[in-house]
Amino acid sequence: MFCKNCGREIGKDENFCPGCGAKLEYWNVSEDSPNTVRREGSSDYEEPNATLWIVIGVLSSIFCCLIGGIGTTVYAAKASGNISAGDFEQAKENIETSKKWFIATVIVGVITFFIGMIAGV
């Protein structure tokens, strides 16, 4: 049997996956093969986390720069769609673009803050 969470082979008498620690129930165990969609053939493969970058994008829109936050959120949402479709390579590219938008947003926010501080003095 294989864990559908991480794809590691498990014994029939085990209650928890030795790889990821997930509690093994009928819905997360496969008799045939590991979950290749998540693992991509590697034991250390990690699915991109688009939800985190969507949250970061929304927060940066609210607290920092609207345009940069929107760019971060849009590319993270595209990555989420790619993950749902199983296209992890495109998801990684979209998350990297989302990160670049976020970094640009932070830089613009810091520069704007210091210009405001100087102008206020």
C-alpha positions in Angstrom: 0.0 0.0 0.0 1.0 3.6 -0.6 0.2 6.8 1.3 -1.8 9.2 -1.0 -0.4 12.1 0.9 3.3 11.6 0.3 3.4 8.4 -1.8 5.6 6.4 0.6 5.1 2.6 0.8 3.4 1.5 4.0 2.7 -1.8 5.7 -0.9 -3.1 6.0 -0.7 -3.0 9.8 0.4 0.6 10.2 -1.9 3.3 11.4 0.3 6.3 10.5 2.5 6.9 7.4 6.2 6.6 8.3 7.0 9.3 5.7 4.6 12.2 6.5 2.9 11.0 9.7 -0.6 11.2 8.2 -3.2 9.0 9.9 -4.0 6.2 7.4 -7.6 5.7 6.6 -9.3 4.2 3.6 -9.4 7.5 1.7 -5.7 8.3 1.8 -4.3 4.8 1.0 -3.8 3.4 -2.4 -3.4 -0.3 -3.1 -1.9 0.2 -6.6 0.7 3.0 -6.7 1.8 6.2 -5.0 0.1 9.4 -5.8 2.3 10.5 -8.7 0.5 13.8 -9.2 1.8 15.1 -5.9 5.2 13.4 -5.9 6.4 13.9 -9.4 8.7 10.9 -9.1 10.7 12.3 -6.2 10.4 11.5 -2.5 11.3 15.1 -1.6 8.9 16.8 -4.1 6.8 19.5 -2.5 3.6 20.8 -4.1 3.8 24.6 -4.6 1.7 26.6 -2.1 -0.3 29.1 -4.0 -2.7 29.8 -1.2 0.0 31.4 0.9 0.9 33.8 -1.9 -2.7 34.7 -2.5 -3.0 35.7 1.1 0.3 37.6 0.9 -0.9 39.4 -2.2 -4.2 40.5 -0.6 -2.4 41.7 2.5 0.1 43.7 0.5 -2.7 45.2 -1.5 -4.4 46.3 1.8 -1.3 47.5 3.7 1.2 48.5 1.1 0.7 49.0 -2.6 -2.5 48.2 -4.4 -1.0 47.5 -7.9 1.8 45.3 -6.6 -0.5 43.4 -4.4 -2.9 42.7 -7.2 0.0 41.5 -9.4 1.1 39.1 -6.6 -2.5 37.8 -6.1 -3.1 37.4 -9.8 -0.1 35.2 -10.4 -0.7 33.2 -7.3 -4.3 32.6 -8.4 -2.9 31.4 -11.8 -0.6 29.1 -9.9 -3.5 27.7 -7.9 -5.3 26.9 -11.2 -2.2 25.2 -12.5 -1.9 23.1 -9.4 -5.6 22.0 -9.8 -4.9 21.1 -13.4 -1.7 19.1 -12.4 0.7 21.5 -14.2 3.2 21.9 -11.4 6.0 23.4 -13.6 3.8 26.2 -14.8 2.6 26.7 -11.2 6.2 27.1 -10.0 6.8 29.7 -12.7 3.7 31.6 -11.7 4.6 31.5 -8.0 8.1 32.8 -8.8 6.5 35.7 -10.7 4.2 36.3 -7.8 7.2 36.4 -5.5 8.9 39.0 -7.8 5.7 41.1 -7.7 5.7 40.9 -3.9 9.4 41.9 -3.7 8.8 44.9 -6.0 5.8 45.9 -3.8 7.9 45.8 -0.7 10.7 47.8 -2.3 8.2 50.5 -3.6 6.5 50.6 -0.2 9.8 51.1 1.7 10.9 53.8 -0.7 7.5 55.5 -0.5 7.7 55.4 3.3 11.1 57.0 3.4 10.2 59.7 0.9 7.1 60.5 3.0 9.3 60.6 6.2 11.8 63.0 4.5 9.0 65.2 3.0 7.3 65.4 6.4 10.4 66.6 8.2 
